[in-house]
Amino acid sequence: MSLDALAEASGLSARMLIGIEHGRRNPSLLTILTVAKGLKVDPATLIGPASNARLL
């Protein structure tokens, strides 16, 4: 899926998606859910396994 297609499907701006993709923006949970809906995938697919998360 192209970035423009994802922006249209999710309702997010391509600029925001580029920032997330390049690690310059940290998406909120709502943004992750919105991107997952646009991609038609389970949000857990975008987050990955909990064992990779660092807890402070």
C-alpha positions in Angstrom: 0.0 0.0 0.0 1.4 3.4 -0.9 1.7 6.1 1.7 -0.9 8.2 0.0 -3.3 5.3 -0.1 -2.8 4.7 3.6 -3.3 8.4 4.4 -6.6 8.3 2.5 -7.7 5.0 4.1 -6.8 6.1 7.6 -7.7 9.8 7.4 -4.2 10.7 8.7 -1.9 13.0 6.8 0.9 11.6 4.7 3.2 14.0 6.6 2.2 12.4 9.9 2.7 8.9 8.6 6.1 9.8 7.3 7.1 11.1 10.7 6.0 7.9 12.3 7.7 5.8 9.7 11.0 7.6 10.2 10.8 7.6 14.0 10.4 11.3 14.3 6.9 11.0 15.8 5.6 8.7 18.5 2.0 7.7 17.6 -0.6 7.7 20.3 -2.7 4.6 20.9 -5.5 6.2 18.9 -3.2 6.8 16.0 -2.0 3.2 16.1 -5.6 2.0 16.0 -6.4 4.4 13.1 -3.4 3.2 11.1 -4.3 -0.4 11.8 -7.9 0.2 10.6 -6.6 1.8 7.4 -4.3 -1.2 6.8 -7.1 -3.6 7.8 -4.8 -5.4 10.3 -5.0 -6.1 14.0 -3.4 -3.3 16.0 -1.2 -5.9 17.7 0.5 -6.5 14.3 1.8 -2.9 14.4 2.9 -3.0 18.1 4.6 -6.4 18.2 5.0 -8.8 21.0 5.0 -7.4 24.6 8.3 -9.2 25.3 10.1 -6.6 23.1 8.8 -3.7 25.2 11.0 -2.1 27.8 9.3 -1.3 31.0 10.7 1.4 33.3 
